[in-house]
Amino acid sequence: MTQSSRLDPPRESAQHAVAANAAEAAASLIPVVGGPLSVVVATLFGYSYQKRLEGWRDEVVAQIRRLHEERGIAIEDLASNPDFLDAVATATRIAEVTSSSEKRSYLANALFNVGAGTRVGPDKQAIYLRYVEELTPSHMTMLGLLDDPPKFLDDRGIPWPNIGMGGLGSIVELGLPELYADKPLLETIIDDLQRYGLAQNPGLNTIMTGEGLKAGRGTAKGREFVEFISSSPAS
């Protein structure tokens, strides 16, 4: 049996049974749902949940293959690596309860980095995976802007404005107009990033020079977190 073939586990698992039971329980809570309709609802819930699990399982397999093909790491070594197994278990739990493709991508990248021997220790790995669960894609986008405002705009084809003095809010409005329009959400996101220690919060309306607007406000911890959940190049 080849390394590759051993990566293909059977589709049916204990998770499938859990999904089916959860779907039946959910259907039973719907008022005035009887007989055939209850079965249909349970089937739809179970099917959707199973598809989510299968999609994540395929992503895990893809990362294991990458580790073997790009880094030469044997599957047996991954299977005996407690940090990797812990990361898979935690990431799988998170992936099961999110439909966000961005979060699933972050989780998959983290698995690859753990398997490849990231410098991030086990405690931080667990904390950073929890951050993926708790933070939204909007948090991550804002973190990218705060860490390097000029690069953030340049990556999106937005020229840097000719501003002599101004507030960071003008840069956010350029780069993330929809988020800027929702001030309560924007303030919550920035406050969260500061509370997690991932970025500093200078205030959106604090007046500063044009060069001051270009300064990064991401912390060392924030950059380490982003690196941990980012795709690593082949070596």
C-alpha positions as CSV (number, residue, x, y, z in Angstrom):
1,M,0.0,0.0,0.0
2,T,1.4,3.4,-1.0
3,Q,1.8,6.4,1.3
4,S,-0.9,8.2,-0.9
5,S,-3.5,5.4,-0.7
6,R,-3.2,5.2,3.1
7,L,-4.4,8.8,3.2
8,D,-7.8,7.9,2.0
9,P,-10.0,6.9,5.0
10,P,-13.5,5.5,4.5
11,R,-16.2,8.1,4.0
12,E,-18.4,6.7,6.8
13,S,-17.4,7.5,10.3
14,A,-18.6,8.1,13.8
15,Q,-19.0,11.7,12.8
16,H,-21.6,10.7,10.2
17,A,-23.6,9.1,12.9
18,V,-23.3,12.2,15.1
19,A,-24.5,14.3,12.2
20,A,-27.4,12.1,11.5
21,N,-28.5,12.1,15.1
22,A,-28.1,15.9,15.4
23,A,-30.2,16.3,12.3
24,E,-33.0,14.1,13.6
25,A,-32.9,16.0,16.9
26,A,-33.1,19.4,15.1
27,A,-36.0,18.2,13.0
28,S,-37.9,17.0,16.1
29,L,-37.7,20.6,17.5
30,I,-39.6,22.1,14.5
31,P,-43.3,22.6,15.4
32,V,-45.9,20.8,13.4
33,V,-43.4,18.7,11.5
34,G,-44.7,15.3,11.0
35,G,-43.8,12.0,9.3
36,P,-42.3,12.3,5.9
37,L,-41.4,16.0,6.3
38,S,-39.5,15.3,9.4
39,V,-37.5,12.7,7.5
40,V,-36.8,15.1,4.7
41,V,-35.6,17.8,7.1
42,A,-33.4,15.3,9.0
43,T,-32.0,14.1,5.7
44,L,-31.1,17.6,4.5
45,F,-29.5,18.5,7.8
46,G,-27.5,15.3,7.8
47,Y,-26.5,15.6,4.1
48,S,-25.3,19.2,4.5
49,Y,-23.3,18.4,7.7
50,Q,-21.8,15.3,6.1
51,K,-20.7,17.3,3.0
52,R,-19.0,19.8,5.3
53,L,-17.2,17.1,7.1
54,E,-16.1,15.4,3.9
55,G,-14.8,18.8,2.5
56,W,-12.7,19.3,5.6
57,R,-11.5,15.7,5.6
58,D,-10.3,16.2,2.0
59,E,-8.5,19.4,3.1
60,V,-6.7,17.6,5.9
61,V,-5.6,14.9,3.5
62,A,-4.4,17.5,1.0
63,Q,-2.2,19.1,3.7
64,I,-0.8,15.7,4.7
65,R,0.1,15.0,1.1
66,R,1.7,18.4,0.8
67,L,3.8,17.7,3.9
68,H,4.9,14.4,2.5
69,E,5.6,15.6,-1.1
70,E,7.0,19.1,-0.4
71,R,8.8,18.5,3.0
72,G,9.5,14.8,2.8
73,I,7.7,14.1,6.1
74,A,6.5,10.5,6.4
75,I,2.9,9.9,7.3
76,E,4.0,7.7,10.2
77,D,5.9,10.6,11.7
78,L,2.9,12.8,11.5
79,A,0.8,10.1,13.1
80,S,3.2,10.0,16.0
81,N,3.5,13.8,16.4
82,P,1.4,14.8,19.4
83,D,1.4,18.5,18.4
84,F,0.1,17.7,14.9
85,L,-2.5,15.3,16.2
86,D,-3.7,17.9,18.7
87,A,-3.9,20.5,16.0
88,V,-5.9,18.2,13.7
89,A,-8.4,17.5,16.5
90,T,-8.8,21.2,17.4
91,A,-9.0,22.3,13.8
92,T,-11.5,19.6,13.0
93,R,-13.8,20.7,15.8
94,I,-13.6,24.3,14.6
95,A,-14.1,23.3,10.9
96,E,-17.2,21.3,11.8
97,V,-19.1,24.4,13.1
98,T,-18.1,27.0,10.4
99,S,-19.1,27.5,6.8
100,S,-16.4,30.1,6.3
101,S,-14.0,29.1,3.5
102,E,-11.6,31.7,4.8
103,K,-11.5,30.1,8.3
104,R,-11.1,26.6,6.8
105,S,-8.2,27.9,4.8
106,Y,-6.5,29.4,7.9
107,L,-7.0,26.1,9.7
108,A,-5.6,24.1,6.8
109,N,-2.5,26.4,6.7
110,A,-2.0,26.0,10.4
111,L,-2.0,22.2,10.1
112,F,0.6,22.3,7.4
113,N,2.8,24.7,9.5
114,V,2.5,22.5,12.6
115,G,3.3,19.4,10.6
116,A,6.3,21.2,9.0
117,G,7.7,22.1,12.4
118,T,6.6,25.7,13.1
119,R,8.5,27.7,15.7
120,V,5.2,28.4,17.5
121,G,5.0,26.3,20.6
122,P,2.1,24.0,21.5
123,D,0.5,26.4,23.9
124,K,0.5,29.2,21.3
125,Q,-0.7,26.8,18.7
126,A,-3.8,26.1,20.7
127,I,-4.3,29.8,21.4
128,Y,-4.0,30.8,17.8
129,L,-6.4,28.1,16.6
130,R,-8.8,29.4,19.2
131,Y,-8.4,32.9,17.7
132,V,-9.3,31.5,14.3
133,E,-12.5,30.2,15.8
134,E,-13.4,33.4,17.6
135,L,-12.3,36.1,15.1
136,T,-14.1,36.7,11.9
137,P,-12.7,37.1,8.4
138,S,-13.3,40.9,8.8
139,H,-11.0,40.8,11.8
140,M,-8.3,39.2,9.7
141,T,-8.8,41.7,6.9
142,M,-8.6,44.7,9.2
143,L,-5.5,43.2,10.8
144,G,-3.8,43.1,7.4
145,L,-4.6,46.8,6.9
146,L,-3.4,47.8,10.3
147,D,-0.1,45.9,10.0
148,D,0.9,47.5,6.6
149,P,-1.6,50.1,5.3
150,P,0.4,50.9,2.1
151,K,0.8,47.3,1.1
152,F,-2.9,46.6,1.9
153,L,-4.0,49.3,-0.5
154,D,-1.4,48.4,-3.1
155,D,-2.4,44.7,-3.1
156,R,-5.9,45.9,-4.0
157,G,-4.8,48.3,-6.8
158,I,-5.7,51.4,-4.7
159,P,-3.2,54.2,-4.9
160,W,-2.0,55.8,-1.7
161,P,-3.9,59.1,-1.1
162,N,-2.1,62.4,-1.2
163,I,-2.7,63.3,2.5
164,G,-0.5,65.6,4.4
165,M,-2.4,65.2,7.7
166,G,-5.3,63.0,8.5
167,G,-6.8,60.2,10.5
168,L,-6.5,56.5,9.9
169,G,-10.2,56.4,9.2
170,S,-9.6,57.9,5.8
171,I,-7.3,54.9,4.9
172,V,-9.9,52.4,6.2
173,E,-12.6,54.2,4.1
174,L,-10.5,53.7,1.0
175,G,-9.5,50.1,1.6
176,L,-12.6,48.8,3.3
177,P,-15.5,51.1,2.5
178,E,-18.3,48.7,3.5
179,L,-16.7,48.0,6.9
180,Y,-16.0,51.7,7.4
181,A,-19.7,52.5,6.7
182,D,-20.6,50.3,9.7
183,K,-18.9,52.2,12.5
184,P,-20.1,50.1,15.4
185,L,-18.8,46.9,13.8
186,L,-15.6,48.6,12.8
187,E,-14.9,49.9,16.3
188,T,-15.7,46.4,17.7
189,I,-13.3,44.7,15.3
190,I,-10.5,47.2,16.1
191,D,-11.1,46.9,19.9
192,D,-11.0,43.1,19.6
193,L,-7.7,43.1,17.8
194,Q,-6.2,45.3,20.5
195,R,-7.7,43.2,23.2
196,Y,-6.2,40.0,21.7
197,G,-2.9,41.8,21.5
198,L,-2.7,41.5,17.7
199,A,-2.7,45.2,16.8
200,Q,-2.5,48.6,18.4
201,N,-5.5,51.0,18.3
202,P,-4.4,54.6,17.6
203,G,-8.0,55.8,17.1
204,L,-9.6,56.3,13.7
205,N,-9.9,60.0,14.1
206,T,-6.5,60.7,15.6
207,I,-4.7,63.3,13.4
208,M,-1.3,62.3,12.2
209,T,1.1,63.0,9.4
210,G,1.0,61.2,6.0
211,E,4.0,59.2,7.1
212,G,2.3,58.4,10.4
213,L,-0.6,57.0,8.4
214,K,1.7,54.5,6.7
215,A,3.1,53.1,9.9
216,G,2.2,49.5,10.8
217,R,0.2,49.0,13.9
218,G,0.3,45.2,14.0
219,T,2.2,43.7,17.0
220,A,4.9,41.0,16.9
221,K,2.2,38.6,18.3
222,G,-0.1,39.6,15.5
223,R,2.5,39.0,12.8
224,E,3.3,35.6,14.4
225,F,-0.4,34.7,14.4
226,V,-0.8,35.7,10.7
227,E,2.3,33.7,9.8
228,F,1.0,30.7,11.7
229,I,-2.3,30.6,9.7
230,S,-0.8,31.6,6.3
231,S,0.3,29.2,3.5
232,S,3.9,28.3,3.6
233,P,5.9,28.2,0.3
234,A,7.3,24.9,-0.9
235,S,10.9,24.3,0.2
